[in-house]
Amino acid sequence: MKLGIFGGTFGPVHLGHIRAAHAFLNECALDRLYILPTAIPPHKAASAQDQPGDRLNMLHLAFSQPEYADDRITVSDYEQTRGGKSYTILTLEHFAKESDDITLLCGTDMFLTLERWYRGEDILRMADICCLYRDADPASALAVAEAAARYRAAYGTHVILPSYTPLVISSTEIRARIANQQSTEGLLPSAVRSYIDEHGLYRV
């Protein structure tokens, strides 16, 4: 079985995340895609209002909406129930029990820094890497191409660089809009905005 891993804070999950998930699913011909919200992000601080359970619930709601649902997508609580910092290599080792064919989704910044992650060399040897990036910026495209060549040569990593036009959305901007009681139409799934309003999230 060909598995995909898409981890992140998802505070909150937005339409950019959903578009990336579906692009990853189809570009890499995955049999199953696991979406994993972090417990404690190792690389950045989550919002003080971001409770892990709320982020998990919003992901379930987002990928349950008919227009975003896919039977191959599973929202997993593994990183949250494991506890501690959500190190990617530990997640890969867990899902390696299910399949030895795993592809990890990365954005540009993540992809360019993989070697510096906790046990980064093990990540690059263990998983295929799919980098969804914007190729409109020549400098960014060159940096990604150079990193891909280095990973292939040094670790034997299979790197996938699909054609992809991301929907660029800032979670910080979304939280600010919610705090100011502004519309998030075109940014958030409707079920996620309803959950945020019902639970009073991101009001400060």
C-alpha positions in Angstrom: 0.0 0.0 0.0 1.3 3.4 -0.9 0.8 5.7 2.0 1.1 9.5 2.2 1.9 11.5 5.4 0.7 15.1 5.7 1.5 16.6 9.1 1.2 20.1 10.5 -0.2 22.4 13.1 -3.5 23.1 11.2 -4.4 26.0 13.4 -7.0 26.1 11.8 -7.2 23.8 8.8 -7.9 26.0 5.7 -8.6 25.6 2.0 -4.9 25.8 1.2 -4.3 22.7 3.3 -7.2 20.9 1.6 -6.0 21.8 -1.9 -2.5 20.6 -1.0 -3.9 17.3 0.4 -5.9 16.5 -2.7 -2.9 17.5 -5.0 -0.7 15.2 -3.0 -3.2 12.4 -3.0 -3.6 12.5 -6.8 -0.1 13.5 -8.0 1.5 10.6 -6.0 -1.2 8.1 -6.7 -1.6 7.3 -3.0 -3.8 4.4 -1.7 -4.2 6.2 1.6 -3.3 9.6 3.0 -3.0 10.3 6.7 -3.5 13.8 7.9 -1.8 14.3 11.3 -2.2 17.4 13.5 0.7 17.9 15.8 0.6 17.7 19.5 3.6 20.0 20.2 5.1 21.4 17.0 8.9 21.0 17.2 9.6 23.9 14.7 7.1 26.6 15.6 4.8 27.7 18.4 1.1 27.0 18.1 -1.4 29.7 19.0 -2.2 29.8 22.7 -5.9 29.2 21.8 -5.0 26.1 19.7 -6.0 23.1 21.8 -4.9 19.9 20.1 -8.4 18.4 20.4 -10.0 21.4 18.6 -7.5 21.2 15.7 -8.2 17.5 15.4 -12.0 18.1 15.4 -11.8 20.8 12.8 -9.8 18.5 10.5 -12.4 15.8 10.9 -15.1 18.3 10.0 -13.2 19.7 7.0 -12.6 16.4 5.4 -16.1 15.2 6.1 -17.6 18.0 4.0 -18.8 16.3 0.8 -16.8 18.6 -1.5 -13.6 17.8 0.3 -14.1 14.2 1.4 -12.2 11.2 -0.1 -12.3 7.6 1.1 -8.5 7.5 0.8 -8.1 10.3 3.4 -7.8 9.5 7.1 -7.4 12.1 9.8 -5.3 10.5 12.5 -4.8 11.4 16.1 -1.5 9.4 16.3 0.8 12.3 17.0 -1.6 13.8 19.6 -2.2 10.6 21.5 1.6 9.7 21.4 2.2 13.0 23.2 5.4 15.0 23.4 7.0 16.8 20.4 5.7 15.6 17.0 8.9 14.5 15.4 8.4 13.3 11.9 10.7 10.4 12.1 8.7 8.8 14.9 5.6 9.2 12.8 7.2 7.5 9.8 8.5 4.6 12.0 5.0 4.1 13.3 3.3 4.0 9.9 6.1 1.8 8.5 4.5 -1.0 10.4 1.6 -0.6 7.9 3.6 -0.1 4.7 7.2 0.2 3.5 6.1 2.6 0.7 5.6 6.0 2.4 5.7 9.5 0.9 6.1 12.6 3.1 4.5 15.9 1.9 6.7 19.0 2.4 6.3 22.6 1.5 9.3 24.6 0.2 10.6 25.7 3.6 10.3 22.3 5.1 11.9 20.6 2.1 15.0 22.9 2.1 15.7 22.2 5.8 15.0 18.5 6.0 18.6 17.6 6.7 18.5 19.7 9.9 15.4 18.1 11.3 15.6 15.6 14.2 17.1 12.5 12.6 16.7 14.2 9.2 19.0 11.8 7.5 16.8 8.9 8.6 13.8 10.7 7.2 15.4 11.2 3.8 16.5 7.5 3.7 13.1 6.1 4.9 10.5 8.0 2.9 9.9 9.4 -0.6 9.5 13.2 -0.4 6.9 15.1 -2.3 7.6 18.9 -2.4 4.7 21.1 -3.3 6.2 24.4 -4.2 5.6 27.5 -6.3 7.9 27.4 -9.3 7.1 31.0 -10.3 10.0 32.2 -8.2 13.2 31.2 -10.1 15.4 31.4 -7.0 13.1 29.1 -5.0 12.8 26.7 -7.9 16.6 26.5 -8.2 17.0 26.0 -4.5 14.5 23.1 -4.5 16.1 21.5 -7.6 19.5 21.7 -5.9 18.3 20.2 -2.7 16.5 17.4 -4.5 19.7 16.5 -6.4 21.6 16.5 -3.1 19.1 14.3 -1.3 19.1 11.8 -4.2 22.9 11.7 -4.3 23.5 11.6 -0.6 20.6 9.5 0.7 19.0 7.8 -2.4 15.8 9.7 -1.7 13.1 9.5 -4.3 12.0 13.2 -4.6 8.7 14.1 -6.4 8.3 17.7 -7.6 4.8 17.8 -9.1 3.3 20.7 -11.0 1.2 22.5 -8.5 -0.3 26.0 -8.0 -0.9 26.4 -4.3 -3.7 28.4 -2.7 -1.7 30.7 -0.5 -3.5 31.3 2.7 -2.0 32.5 6.1 -3.3 30.9 9.2 -2.2 34.0 11.1 -4.3 36.1 8.8 -7.3 33.9 9.3 -7.0 34.1 13.1 -6.7 37.9 12.9 -9.8 38.0 10.7 -11.8 35.9 13.1 -10.6 38.0 16.1 -11.9 41.1 14.2 -15.2 39.3 13.3 -14.5 39.4 9.6 -15.5 37.0 6.9 -13.4 34.0 6.1 -15.3 33.0 3.0 -13.0 31.4 0.4 -10.4 30.7 3.2 -12.1 28.2 5.5 -14.5 25.3 5.0 -17.9 26.4 6.3 -18.0 23.6 8.9 -14.7 24.7 10.3 -15.8 28.4 10.6 -19.0 27.2 12.3 -17.0 25.2 14.8 -14.7 28.2 15.5 -17.7 30.4 16.1 -19.5 27.9 18.3 -16.5 27.3 20.5 -15.3 30.9 20.6 -11.8 30.2 19.2 -9.3 32.8 18.1 -11.3 35.7 19.6 -8.2 37.3 21.2 
